[in-house]
Amino acid sequence: MTLVDTHTHLDAVAKAGGLPGLLTRARESGVEWMVAVGTAPDDWDLYRDLSGQHRDRIRYTVGIHPCSVDEGWESAAAAIRPYWDSGAANAPVALGECGLDRFHLPKEPAAAARIFDLQKAAFGAQLALARELGCPLVIHSRGAFRECVDMIDASGVDWNRVVFHCFSEGEPEIRVLAERGGRGSFTGIITYKNADAVRAAAKAQGLPRLMIETDAPFLAPTPHRGKPNEPAYLRHTAEFAAGMLGVTLEELAATTTATARAFYGF
């Protein structure tokens, strides 16, 4: 059985020297592949190097998370393209994560509006680059689903190459993505008691388009909720999803692995 953690953050554990143990525990749980997702320039080189050192386990992405957007976003955005130009052998598998986030905005309305405008500008620039590159696109959307969809629509990006990571909306929203050709990726949230809407969305999307992730070190699934998450814990989410969808773990693993590798192209 093989699983792919389609969205994880490895920077902190790598800097602390914990990556060898993390990779061992992941393999013991059936997680053979993981996608380390970039959020800002300070993790892009690290993930490129980790992918080069562990080509049989790790792939990576490059992008500016909306919560990493500041007044200097344009210089950061200009540094994204060279990762694709520097050599196809270890190029990113996607652009992102990028998008919009209202949850972490300041309380003061004027400050919130100013930062949200910066987020939209940075997101728009990354959408334009994703269209130019024709690469997969990893979306972060929190409290801004409609705006994200509208901006992607306007960008001309191929929706078949779009995934809304850590999907936490409901069935109506997943259908908005599906009718365009996009998809959601699901975390350990589906194992939480209060996540009926997210489970309904996963069921509505169905197994053939399902992608699963940890978003580690965040959102550990039951029975590890409240603890730091890691790729090994993806197995709990996979087991829960298999039961929820009425399939065996082996079928879910085979299908989600094929889907993830086709989407990211590795």
HELIX and SHEET records of a PDB file:
HELIX    1   1 ASP A   11  LYS A   15  1                                   5    
HELIX    2   2 LEU A   19  GLU A   28  1                                  10    
HELIX    3   3 PRO A   41  GLN A   53  1                                  13    
HELIX    4   4 PRO A   66  SER A   68  5                                   3    
HELIX    5   5 TRP A   73  ALA A   78  1                                   6    
HELIX    6   6 PRO A   82  ASP A   85  1                                   4    
HELIX    7   7 ALA A   88  ASN A   90  5                                   3    
HELIX    8   8 PRO A  109  LEU A  133  1                                  25    
HELIX    9   9 PHE A  145  SER A  155  1                                  11    
HELIX   10  10 TRP A  159  ARG A  161  5                                   3    
HELIX   11  11 GLU A  171  ARG A  180  1                                  10    
HELIX   12  12 GLY A  188  THR A  191  5                                   4    
HELIX   13  13 ASP A  196  GLN A  205  1                                  10    
HELIX   14  14 LEU A  207  ARG A  209  5                                   3    
HELIX   15  15 PRO A  231  TYR A  233  5                                   3    
HELIX   16  16 LEU A  234  LEU A  245  1                                  12    
HELIX   17  17 LEU A  249  TYR A  264  1                                  16    
SHEET    1   A 8 LEU A   3  THR A   8  0                                        
SHEET    2   A 8 VAL A  31  ALA A  36  1                                        
SHEET    3   A 8 ILE A  58  VAL A  62  1                                        
SHEET    4   A 8 ALA A  94  ASP A 101  1                                        
SHEET    5   A 8 LEU A 137  ARG A 142  1                                        
SHEET    6   A 8 VAL A 162  PHE A 164  1                                        
SHEET    7   A 8 ARG A 183  PHE A 186  1                                        
SHEET    8   A 8 MET A 211  ILE A 212  1                                        
END                                                                             
